[in-house]
Amino acid sequence: KVFRNEVGMTPKEYVDGRRAMAAKQMLRDRELQIQEIANQLGFQYSQSFIAFFRSVEGITPGEYRAKINLASSRN
């Protein structure tokens, strides 16, 4: 309760948000594979990471990477 009152979200929401931000940053590095990112973020299986990312961002990590790569190639 204290955490939610101070931060405005549950601890799980906070951790999920931080993980999603870290994932998006790592996905900018084209050299890192999805499995490597998943492992660095504490996911044992890449499928779990993909499902998590999709639940938070609405798209898969691969789709996100393609989207940001397309945007950067236009600049």
PyMOL Python script that loads the backbone (N, CA, C, O; Angstrom):
from pymol import cmd

cmd.read_pdbstr("""\
ATOM      1  N   LYS A   1       0.823  -1.197   0.000  1.00  0.00           N
ATOM      2  CA  LYS A   1       0.000   0.000   0.000  1.00  0.00           C
ATOM      3  C   LYS A   1       0.865   1.258   0.000  1.00  0.00           C
ATOM      4  O   LYS A   1       0.588   2.216  -0.722  1.00  0.00           O
ATOM      5  N   VAL A   2       1.907   1.240   0.813  1.00  0.00           N
ATOM      6  CA  VAL A   2       2.780   2.407   0.923  1.00  0.00           C
ATOM      7  C   VAL A   2       3.430   2.697  -0.426  1.00  0.00           C
ATOM      8  O   VAL A   2       3.478   3.847  -0.864  1.00  0.00           O
ATOM      9  N   PHE A   3       3.929   1.649  -1.083  1.00  0.00           N
ATOM     10  CA  PHE A   3       4.569   1.828  -2.377  1.00  0.00           C
ATOM     11  C   PHE A   3       3.591   2.448  -3.366  1.00  0.00           C
ATOM     12  O   PHE A   3       3.922   3.412  -4.057  1.00  0.00           O
ATOM     13  N   ARG A   4       2.390   1.894  -3.430  1.00  0.00           N
ATOM     14  CA  ARG A   4       1.381   2.400  -4.365  1.00  0.00           C
ATOM     15  C   ARG A   4       1.039   3.856  -4.066  1.00  0.00           C
ATOM     16  O   ARG A   4       0.875   4.654  -4.989  1.00  0.00           O
ATOM     17  N   ASN A   5       0.932   4.209  -2.794  1.00  0.00           N
ATOM     18  CA  ASN A   5       0.620   5.586  -2.433  1.00  0.00           C
ATOM     19  C   ASN A   5       1.745   6.541  -2.803  1.00  0.00           C
ATOM     20  O   ASN A   5       1.493   7.667  -3.230  1.00  0.00           O
ATOM     21  N   GLU A   6       2.979   6.097  -2.640  1.00  0.00           N
ATOM     22  CA  GLU A   6       4.135   6.955  -2.926  1.00  0.00           C
ATOM     23  C   GLU A   6       4.431   7.058  -4.422  1.00  0.00           C
ATOM     24  O   GLU A   6       4.737   8.139  -4.925  1.00  0.00           O
ATOM     25  N   VAL A   7       4.339   5.935  -5.128  1.00  0.00           N
ATOM     26  CA  VAL A   7       4.763   5.876  -6.526  1.00  0.00           C
ATOM     27  C   VAL A   7       3.595   5.999  -7.503  1.00  0.00           C
ATOM     28  O   VAL A   7       3.779   6.416  -8.647  1.00  0.00           O
ATOM     29  N   GLY A   8       2.403   5.638  -7.054  1.00  0.00           N
ATOM     30  CA  GLY A   8       1.233   5.738  -7.924  1.00  0.00           C
ATOM     31  C   GLY A   8       0.942   4.493  -8.732  1.00  0.00           C
ATOM     32  O   GLY A   8       0.088   4.505  -9.619  1.00  0.00           O
ATOM     33  N   MET A   9       1.658   3.406  -8.424  1.00  0.00           N
ATOM     34  CA  MET A   9       1.426   2.130  -9.100  1.00  0.00           C
ATOM     35  C   MET A   9       1.877   1.011  -8.185  1.00  0.00           C
ATOM     36  O   MET A   9       2.573   1.245  -7.197  1.00  0.00           O
ATOM     37  N   THR A  10       1.482  -0.200  -8.516  1.00  0.00           N
ATOM     38  CA  THR A  10       1.894  -1.342  -7.713  1.00  0.00           C
ATOM     39  C   THR A  10       3.371  -1.658  -7.991  1.00  0.00           C
ATOM     40  O   THR A  10       3.914  -1.240  -9.014  1.00  0.00           O
ATOM     41  N   PRO A  11       4.012  -2.389  -7.089  1.00  0.00           N
ATOM     42  CA  PRO A  11       5.395  -2.781  -7.355  1.00  0.00           C
ATOM     43  C   PRO A  11       5.542  -3.559  -8.661  1.00  0.00           C
ATOM     44  O   PRO A  11       6.516  -3.364  -9.388  1.00  0.00           O
ATOM     45  N   LYS A  12       4.593  -4.431  -8.963  1.00  0.00           N
ATOM     46  CA  LYS A  12       4.651  -5.200 -10.217  1.00  0.00           C
ATOM     47  C   LYS A  12       4.557  -4.273 -11.426  1.00  0.00           C
ATOM     48  O   LYS A  12       5.309  -4.436 -12.387  1.00  0.00           O
ATOM     49  N   GLU A  13       3.656  -3.316 -11.390  1.00  0.00           N
ATOM     50  CA  GLU A  13       3.535  -2.369 -12.498  1.00  0.00           C
ATOM     51  C   GLU A  13       4.833  -1.577 -12.675  1.00  0.00           C
ATOM     52  O   GLU A  13       5.264  -1.313 -13.797  1.00  0.00           O
ATOM     53  N   TYR A  14       5.439  -1.208 -11.567  1.00  0.00           N
ATOM     54  CA  TYR A  14       6.694  -0.461 -11.615  1.00  0.00           C
ATOM     55  C   TYR A  14       7.802  -1.304 -12.248  1.00  0.00           C
ATOM     56  O   TYR A  14       8.498  -0.848 -13.156  1.00  0.00           O
ATOM     57  N   VAL A  15       7.957  -2.532 -11.763  1.00  0.00           N
ATOM     58  CA  VAL A  15       9.000  -3.420 -12.291  1.00  0.00           C
ATOM     59  C   VAL A  15       8.750  -3.716 -13.764  1.00  0.00           C
ATOM     60  O   VAL A  15       9.683  -3.693 -14.567  1.00  0.00           O
ATOM     61  N   ASP A  16       7.499  -3.995 -14.129  1.00  0.00           N
ATOM     62  CA  ASP A  16       7.171  -4.263 -15.528  1.00  0.00           C
ATOM     63  C   ASP A  16       7.497  -3.061 -16.411  1.00  0.00           C
ATOM     64  O   ASP A  16       8.016  -3.220 -17.515  1.00  0.00           O
ATOM     65  N   GLY A  17       7.196  -1.878 -15.928  1.00  0.00           N
ATOM     66  CA  GLY A  17       7.500  -0.669 -16.693  1.00  0.00           C
ATOM     67  C   GLY A  17       8.990  -0.483 -16.890  1.00  0.00           C
ATOM     68  O   GLY A  17       9.437  -0.118 -17.977  1.00  0.00           O
ATOM     69  N   ARG A  18       9.766  -0.735 -15.835  1.00  0.00           N
ATOM     70  CA  ARG A  18      11.230  -0.618 -15.938  1.00  0.00           C
ATOM     71  C   ARG A  18      11.792  -1.673 -16.883  1.00  0.00           C
ATOM     72  O   ARG A  18      12.700  -1.390 -17.664  1.00  0.00           O
ATOM     73  N   ARG A  19      11.254  -2.885 -16.812  1.00  0.00           N
ATOM     74  CA  ARG A  19      11.708  -3.949 -17.716  1.00  0.00           C
ATOM     75  C   ARG A  19      11.390  -3.594 -19.163  1.00  0.00           C
ATOM     76  O   ARG A  19      12.217  -3.806 -20.050  1.00  0.00           O
ATOM     77  N   ALA A  20      10.203  -3.056 -19.405  1.00  0.00           N
ATOM     78  CA  ALA A  20       9.814  -2.684 -20.767  1.00  0.00           C
ATOM     79  C   ALA A  20      10.712  -1.566 -21.289  1.00  0.00           C
ATOM     80  O   ALA A  20      11.117  -1.597 -22.451  1.00  0.00           O
ATOM     81  N   MET A  21      11.028  -0.585 -20.455  1.00  0.00           N
ATOM     82  CA  MET A  21      11.915   0.507 -20.880  1.00  0.00           C
ATOM     83  C   MET A  21      13.308  -0.032 -21.213  1.00  0.00           C
ATOM     84  O   MET A  21      13.916   0.366 -22.207  1.00  0.00           O
ATOM     85  N   ALA A  22      13.803  -0.938 -20.374  1.00  0.00           N
ATOM     86  CA  ALA A  22      15.113  -1.533 -20.626  1.00  0.00           C
ATOM     87  C   ALA A  22      15.091  -2.354 -21.907  1.00  0.00           C
ATOM     88  O   ALA A  22      16.039  -2.314 -22.691  1.00  0.00           O
ATOM     89  N   ALA A  23      14.011  -3.097 -22.119  1.00  0.00           N
ATOM     90  CA  ALA A  23      13.881  -3.906 -23.332  1.00  0.00           C
ATOM     91  C   ALA A  23      13.893  -3.029 -24.570  1.00  0.00           C
ATOM     92  O   ALA A  23      14.569  -3.347 -25.548  1.00  0.00           O
ATOM     93  N   LYS A  24      13.157  -1.931 -24.541  1.00  0.00           N
ATOM     94  CA  LYS A  24      13.123  -1.038 -25.706  1.00  0.00           C
ATOM     95  C   LYS A  24      14.504  -0.456 -25.989  1.00  0.00           C
ATOM     96  O   LYS A  24      14.891  -0.306 -27.148  1.00  0.00           O
ATOM     97  N   GLN A  25      15.240  -0.131 -24.943  1.00  0.00           N
ATOM     98  CA  GLN A  25      16.598   0.385 -25.126  1.00  0.00           C
ATOM     99  C   GLN A  25      17.493  -0.676 -25.753  1.00  0.00           C
ATOM    100  O   GLN A  25      18.244  -0.389 -26.685  1.00  0.00           O
ATOM    101  N   MET A  26      17.413  -1.898 -25.244  1.00  0.00           N
ATOM    102  CA  MET A  26      18.242  -2.985 -25.765  1.00  0.00           C
ATOM    103  C   MET A  26      17.867  -3.352 -27.200  1.00  0.00           C
ATOM    104  O   MET A  26      18.729  -3.734 -27.991  1.00  0.00           O
ATOM    105  N   LEU A  27      16.598  -3.236 -27.530  1.00  0.00           N
ATOM    106  CA  LEU A  27      16.157  -3.580 -28.887  1.00  0.00           C
ATOM    107  C   LEU A  27      16.717  -2.614 -29.927  1.00  0.00           C
ATOM    108  O   LEU A  27      16.726  -2.930 -31.116  1.00  0.00           O
ATOM    109  N   ARG A  28      17.178  -1.458 -29.501  1.00  0.00           N
ATOM    110  CA  ARG A  28      17.814  -0.515 -30.428  1.00  0.00           C
ATOM    111  C   ARG A  28      19.176  -1.025 -30.902  1.00  0.00           C
ATOM    112  O   ARG A  28      19.660  -0.637 -31.965  1.00  0.00           O
ATOM    113  N   ASP A  29      19.781  -1.892 -30.102  1.00  0.00           N
ATOM    114  CA  ASP A  29      21.060  -2.488 -30.459  1.00  0.00           C
ATOM    115  C   ASP A  29      20.780  -3.693 -31.360  1.00  0.00           C
ATOM    116  O   ASP A  29      20.345  -4.743 -30.888  1.00  0.00           O
ATOM    117  N   ARG A  30      21.029  -3.533 -32.628  1.00  0.00           N
ATOM    118  CA  ARG A  30      20.704  -4.582 -33.603  1.00  0.00           C
ATOM    119  C   ARG A  30      21.539  -5.839 -33.422  1.00  0.00           C
ATOM    120  O   ARG A  30      21.182  -6.905 -33.925  1.00  0.00           O
ATOM    121  N   GLU A  31      22.648  -5.717 -32.705  1.00  0.00           N
ATOM    122  CA  GLU A  31      23.538  -6.858 -32.496  1.00  0.00           C
ATOM    123  C   GLU A  31      22.974  -7.841 -31.462  1.00  0.00           C
ATOM    124  O   GLU A  31      23.265  -9.036 -31.518  1.00  0.00           O
ATOM    125  N   LEU A  32      22.173  -7.341 -30.525  1.00  0.00           N
ATOM    126  CA  LEU A  32      21.617  -8.210 -29.481  1.00  0.00           C
ATOM    127  C   LEU A  32      20.452  -9.025 -30.022  1.00  0.00           C
ATOM    128  O   LEU A  32      19.535  -8.485 -30.641  1.00  0.00           O
ATOM    129  N   GLN A  33      20.498 -10.313 -29.784  1.00  0.00           N
ATOM    130  CA  GLN A  33      19.391 -11.177 -30.184  1.00  0.00           C
ATOM    131  C   GLN A  33      18.297 -11.118 -29.119  1.00  0.00           C
ATOM    132  O   GLN A  33      18.555 -10.791 -27.960  1.00  0.00           O
ATOM    133  N   ILE A  34      17.082 -11.439 -29.532  1.00  0.00           N
ATOM    134  CA  ILE A  34      15.936 -11.419 -28.620  1.00  0.00           C
ATOM    135  C   ILE A  34      16.210 -12.311 -27.401  1.00  0.00           C
ATOM    136  O   ILE A  34      15.897 -11.928 -26.274  1.00  0.00           O
ATOM    137  N   GLN A  35      16.785 -13.485 -27.620  1.00  0.00           N
ATOM    138  CA  GLN A  35      17.091 -14.404 -26.518  1.00  0.00           C
ATOM    139  C   GLN A  35      18.063 -13.768 -25.529  1.00  0.00           C
ATOM    140  O   GLN A  35      17.902 -13.926 -24.319  1.00  0.00           O
ATOM    141  N   GLU A  36      19.062 -13.054 -26.025  1.00  0.00           N
ATOM    142  CA  GLU A  36      20.020 -12.381 -25.148  1.00  0.00           C
ATOM    143  C   GLU A  36      19.326 -11.317 -24.302  1.00  0.00           C
ATOM    144  O   GLU A  36      19.581 -11.203 -23.103  1.00  0.00           O
ATOM    145  N   ILE A  37      18.457 -10.548 -24.929  1.00  0.00           N
ATOM    146  CA  ILE A  37      17.714  -9.504 -24.212  1.00  0.00           C
ATOM    147  C   ILE A  37      16.839 -10.146 -23.147  1.00  0.00           C
ATOM    148  O   ILE A  37      16.804  -9.693 -22.003  1.00  0.00           O
ATOM    149  N   ALA A  38      16.134 -11.206 -23.530  1.00  0.00           N
ATOM    150  CA  ALA A  38      15.272 -11.917 -22.577  1.00  0.00           C
ATOM    151  C   ALA A  38      16.082 -12.375 -21.370  1.00  0.00           C
ATOM    152  O   ALA A  38      15.661 -12.187 -20.228  1.00  0.00           O
ATOM    153  N   ASN A  39      17.229 -12.970 -21.617  1.00  0.00           N
ATOM    154  CA  ASN A  39      18.080 -13.462 -20.517  1.00  0.00           C
ATOM    155  C   ASN A  39      18.549 -12.314 -19.632  1.00  0.00           C
ATOM    156  O   ASN A  39      18.525 -12.430 -18.407  1.00  0.00           O
ATOM    157  N   GLN A  40      18.973 -11.211 -20.233  1.00  0.00           N
ATOM    158  CA  GLN A  40      19.459 -10.076 -19.452  1.00  0.00           C
ATOM    159  C   GLN A  40      18.360  -9.467 -18.588  1.00  0.00           C
ATOM    160  O   GLN A  40      18.642  -8.886 -17.540  1.00  0.00           O
ATOM    161  N   LEU A  41      17.120  -9.597 -19.023  1.00  0.00           N
ATOM    162  CA  LEU A  41      15.993  -9.045 -18.276  1.00  0.00           C
ATOM    163  C   LEU A  41      15.383 -10.049 -17.296  1.00  0.00           C
ATOM    164  O   LEU A  41      14.381  -9.758 -16.643  1.00  0.00           O
ATOM    165  N   GLY A  42      15.999 -11.235 -17.198  1.00  0.00           N
ATOM    166  CA  GLY A  42      15.560 -12.205 -16.207  1.00  0.00           C
ATOM    167  C   GLY A  42      14.533 -13.216 -16.684  1.00  0.00           C
ATOM    168  O   GLY A  42      13.940 -13.926 -15.872  1.00  0.00           O
ATOM    169  N   PHE A  43      14.314 -13.290 -17.989  1.00  0.00           N
ATOM    170  CA  PHE A  43      13.383 -14.275 -18.534  1.00  0.00           C
ATOM    171  C   PHE A  43      14.167 -15.522 -18.924  1.00  0.00           C
ATOM    172  O   PHE A  43      15.188 -15.431 -19.604  1.00  0.00           O
ATOM    173  N   GLN A  44      13.691 -16.677 -18.495  1.00  0.00           N
ATOM    174  CA  GLN A  44      14.373 -17.918 -18.820  1.00  0.00           C
ATOM    175  C   GLN A  44      14.148 -18.291 -20.284  1.00  0.00           C
ATOM    176  O   GLN A  44      15.034 -18.839 -20.939  1.00  0.00           O
ATOM    177  N   TYR A  45      12.960 -17.989 -20.786  1.00  0.00           N
ATOM    178  CA  TYR A  45      12.606 -18.352 -22.155  1.00  0.00           C
ATOM    179  C   TYR A  45      12.247 -17.107 -22.953  1.00  0.00           C
ATOM    180  O   TYR A  45      11.584 -16.202 -22.446  1.00  0.00           O
ATOM    181  N   SER A  46      12.689 -17.070 -24.203  1.00  0.00           N
ATOM    182  CA  SER A  46      12.389 -15.913 -25.042  1.00  0.00           C
ATOM    183  C   SER A  46      10.888 -15.773 -25.266  1.00  0.00           C
ATOM    184  O   SER A  46      10.389 -14.656 -25.406  1.00  0.00           O
ATOM    185  N   GLN A  47      10.164 -16.881 -25.303  1.00  0.00           N
ATOM    186  CA  GLN A  47       8.712 -16.812 -25.509  1.00  0.00           C
ATOM    187  C   GLN A  47       8.024 -16.071 -24.362  1.00  0.00           C
ATOM    188  O   GLN A  47       7.055 -15.344 -24.579  1.00  0.00           O
ATOM    189  N   SER A  48       8.525 -16.256 -23.157  1.00  0.00           N
ATOM    190  CA  SER A  48       7.964 -15.529 -22.010  1.00  0.00           C
ATOM    191  C   SER A  48       8.218 -14.040 -22.156  1.00  0.00           C
ATOM    192  O   SER A  48       7.339 -13.224 -21.879  1.00  0.00           O
ATOM    193  N   PHE A  49       9.418 -13.687 -22.592  1.00  0.00           N
ATOM    194  CA  PHE A  49       9.747 -12.283 -22.823  1.00  0.00           C
ATOM    195  C   PHE A  49       8.868 -11.686 -23.920  1.00  0.00           C
ATOM    196  O   PHE A  49       8.361 -10.572 -23.782  1.00  0.00           O
ATOM    197  N   ILE A  50       8.692 -12.428 -25.000  1.00  0.00           N
ATOM    198  CA  ILE A  50       7.873 -11.942 -26.122  1.00  0.00           C
ATOM    199  C   ILE A  50       6.437 -11.711 -25.654  1.00  0.00           C
ATOM    200  O   ILE A  50       5.832 -10.693 -25.992  1.00  0.00           O
ATOM    201  N   ALA A  51       5.892 -12.641 -24.886  1.00  0.00           N
ATOM    202  CA  ALA A  51       4.520 -12.493 -24.372  1.00  0.00           C
ATOM    203  C   ALA A  51       4.431 -11.295 -23.429  1.00  0.00           C
ATOM    204  O   ALA A  51       3.469 -10.529 -23.490  1.00  0.00           O
ATOM    205  N   PHE A  52       5.432 -11.130 -22.554  1.00  0.00           N
ATOM    206  CA  PHE A  52       5.465  -9.979 -21.655  1.00  0.00           C
ATOM    207  C   PHE A  52       5.495  -8.677 -22.452  1.00  0.00           C
ATOM    208  O   PHE A  52       4.704  -7.768 -22.198  1.00  0.00           O
ATOM    209  N   PHE A  53       6.400  -8.593 -23.404  1.00  0.00           N
ATOM    210  CA  PHE A  53       6.556  -7.361 -24.178  1.00  0.00           C
ATOM    211  C   PHE A  53       5.268  -7.033 -24.926  1.00  0.00           C
ATOM    212  O   PHE A  53       4.841  -5.879 -24.969  1.00  0.00           O
ATOM    213  N   ARG A  54       4.659  -8.050 -25.511  1.00  0.00           N
ATOM    214  CA  ARG A  54       3.406  -7.834 -26.236  1.00  0.00           C
ATOM    215  C   ARG A  54       2.303  -7.344 -25.293  1.00  0.00           C
ATOM    216  O   ARG A  54       1.499  -6.493 -25.676  1.00  0.00           O
ATOM    217  N   SER A  55       2.258  -7.862 -24.084  1.00  0.00           N
ATOM    218  CA  SER A  55       1.222  -7.446 -23.132  1.00  0.00           C
ATOM    219  C   SER A  55       1.408  -5.995 -22.692  1.00  0.00           C
ATOM    220  O   SER A  55       0.432  -5.301 -22.406  1.00  0.00           O
ATOM    221  N   VAL A  56       2.652  -5.541 -22.637  1.00  0.00           N
ATOM    222  CA  VAL A  56       2.937  -4.178 -22.201  1.00  0.00           C
ATOM    223  C   VAL A  56       2.880  -3.187 -23.360  1.00  0.00           C
ATOM    224  O   VAL A  56       2.305  -2.107 -23.227  1.00  0.00           O
ATOM    225  N   GLU A  57       3.473  -3.548 -24.493  1.00  0.00           N
ATOM    226  CA  GLU A  57       3.618  -2.616 -25.617  1.00  0.00           C
ATOM    227  C   GLU A  57       2.599  -2.824 -26.746  1.00  0.00           C
ATOM    228  O   GLU A  57       2.418  -1.943 -27.586  1.00  0.00           O
ATOM    229  N   GLY A  58       1.939  -3.975 -26.766  1.00  0.00           N
ATOM    230  CA  GLY A  58       0.943  -4.228 -27.803  1.00  0.00           C
ATOM    231  C   GLY A  58       1.515  -4.797 -29.089  1.00  0.00           C
ATOM    232  O   GLY A  58       0.763  -5.102 -30.014  1.00  0.00           O
ATOM    233  N   ILE A  59       2.840  -4.945 -29.165  1.00  0.00           N
ATOM    234  CA  ILE A  59       3.507  -5.555 -30.317  1.00  0.00           C
ATOM    235  C   ILE A  59       4.651  -6.421 -29.796  1.00  0.00           C
ATOM    236  O   ILE A  59       5.065  -6.293 -28.644  1.00  0.00           O
ATOM    237  N   THR A  60       5.156  -7.305 -30.658  1.00  0.00           N
ATOM    238  CA  THR A  60       6.261  -8.168 -30.245  1.00  0.00           C
ATOM    239  C   THR A  60       7.576  -7.384 -30.279  1.00  0.00           C
ATOM    240  O   THR A  60       7.658  -6.333 -30.915  1.00  0.00           O
ATOM    241  N   PRO A  61       8.593  -7.892 -29.601  1.00  0.00           N
ATOM    242  CA  PRO A  61       9.894  -7.222 -29.668  1.00  0.00           C
ATOM    243  C   PRO A  61      10.428  -7.115 -31.100  1.00  0.00           C
ATOM    244  O   PRO A  61      11.026  -6.105 -31.471  1.00  0.00           O
ATOM    245  N   GLY A  62      10.212  -8.143 -31.885  1.00  0.00           N
ATOM    246  CA  GLY A  62      10.653  -8.111 -33.281  1.00  0.00           C
ATOM    247  C   GLY A  62       9.932  -7.028 -34.082  1.00  0.00           C
ATOM    248  O   GLY A  62      10.542  -6.336 -34.898  1.00  0.00           O
ATOM    249  N   GLU A  63       8.641  -6.890 -33.840  1.00  0.00           N
ATOM    250  CA  GLU A  63       7.875  -5.838 -34.518  1.00  0.00           C
ATOM    251  C   GLU A  63       8.344  -4.460 -34.060  1.00  0.00           C
ATOM    252  O   GLU A  63       8.441  -3.533 -34.864  1.00  0.00           O
ATOM    253  N   TYR A  64       8.632  -4.328 -32.769  1.00  0.00           N
ATOM    254  CA  TYR A  64       9.122  -3.059 -32.246  1.00  0.00           C
ATOM    255  C   TYR A  64      10.462  -2.716 -32.883  1.00  0.00           C
ATOM    256  O   TYR A  64      10.684  -1.582 -33.306  1.00  0.00           O
ATOM    257  N   ARG A  65      11.350  -3.695 -32.949  1.00  0.00           N
ATOM    258  CA  ARG A  65      12.669  -3.474 -33.546  1.00  0.00           C
ATOM    259  C   ARG A  65      12.541  -3.069 -35.011  1.00  0.00           C
ATOM    260  O   ARG A  65      13.223  -2.148 -35.462  1.00  0.00           O
ATOM    261  N   ALA A  66      11.686  -3.740 -35.742  1.00  0.00           N
ATOM    262  CA  ALA A  66      11.482  -3.396 -37.154  1.00  0.00           C
ATOM    263  C   ALA A  66      10.931  -1.980 -37.292  1.00  0.00           C
ATOM    264  O   ALA A  66      11.323  -1.235 -38.191  1.00  0.00           O
ATOM    265  N   LYS A  67      10.031  -1.624 -36.404  1.00  0.00           N
ATOM    266  CA  LYS A  67       9.423  -0.287 -36.430  1.00  0.00           C
ATOM    267  C   LYS A  67      10.468   0.796 -36.160  1.00  0.00           C
ATOM    268  O   LYS A  67      10.503   1.802 -36.869  1.00  0.00           O
ATOM    269  N   ILE A  68      11.309   0.612 -35.162  1.00  0.00           N
ATOM    270  CA  ILE A  68      12.309   1.641 -34.865  1.00  0.00           C
ATOM    271  C   ILE A  68      13.400   1.676 -35.915  1.00  0.00           C
ATOM    272  O   ILE A  68      13.944   2.742 -36.203  1.00  0.00           O
ATOM    273  N   ASN A  69      13.734   0.518 -36.501  1.00  0.00           N
ATOM    274  CA  ASN A  69      14.730   0.500 -37.564  1.00  0.00           C
ATOM    275  C   ASN A  69      14.204   1.203 -38.806  1.00  0.00           C
ATOM    276  O   ASN A  69      14.952   1.900 -39.492  1.00  0.00           O
ATOM    277  N   LEU A  70      12.926   1.023 -39.097  1.00  0.00           N
ATOM    278  CA  LEU A  70      12.310   1.696 -40.237  1.00  0.00           C
ATOM    279  C   LEU A  70      12.312   3.207 -40.011  1.00  0.00           C
ATOM    280  O   LEU A  70      12.619   3.981 -40.917  1.00  0.00           O
ATOM    281  N   ALA A  71      11.967   3.610 -38.795  1.00  0.00           N
ATOM    282  CA  ALA A  71      11.941   5.044 -38.481  1.00  0.00           C
ATOM    283  C   ALA A  71      13.339   5.644 -38.572  1.00  0.00           C
ATOM    284  O   ALA A  71      13.496   6.760 -39.067  1.00  0.00           O
ATOM    285  N   SER A  72      14.360   4.923 -38.104  1.00  0.00           N
ATOM    286  CA  SER A  72      15.723   5.480 -38.133  1.00  0.00           C
ATOM    287  C   SER A  72      16.284   5.506 -39.559  1.00  0.00           C
ATOM    288  O   SER A  72      17.120   6.352 -39.877  1.00  0.00           O
ATOM    289  N   SER A  73      15.834   4.597 -40.413  1.00  0.00           N
ATOM    290  CA  SER A  73      16.327   4.608 -41.789  1.00  0.00           C
ATOM    291  C   SER A  73      15.688   5.735 -42.606  1.00  0.00           C
ATOM    292  O   SER A  73      16.211   6.113 -43.655  1.00  0.00           O
ATOM    293  N   ARG A  74      14.590   6.257 -42.142  1.00  0.00           N
ATOM    294  CA  ARG A  74      13.941   7.367 -42.834  1.00  0.00           C
ATOM    295  C   ARG A  74      14.612   8.702 -42.533  1.00  0.00           C
ATOM    296  O   ARG A  74      14.463   9.665 -43.285  1.00  0.00           O
ATOM    297  N   ASN A  75      15.358   8.751 -41.418  1.00  0.00           N
ATOM    298  CA  ASN A  75      16.004  10.012 -41.009  1.00  0.00           C
ATOM    299  C   ASN A  75      17.285  10.234 -41.696  1.00  0.00           C
ATOM    300  O   ASN A  75      17.944  11.246 -41.460  1.00  0.00           O
TER     301      ASN A  75
END
""", "prot")
cmd.dss("prot")
cmd.show_as("cartoon", "prot")
cmd.util.cbc("prot")
cmd.orient("prot")
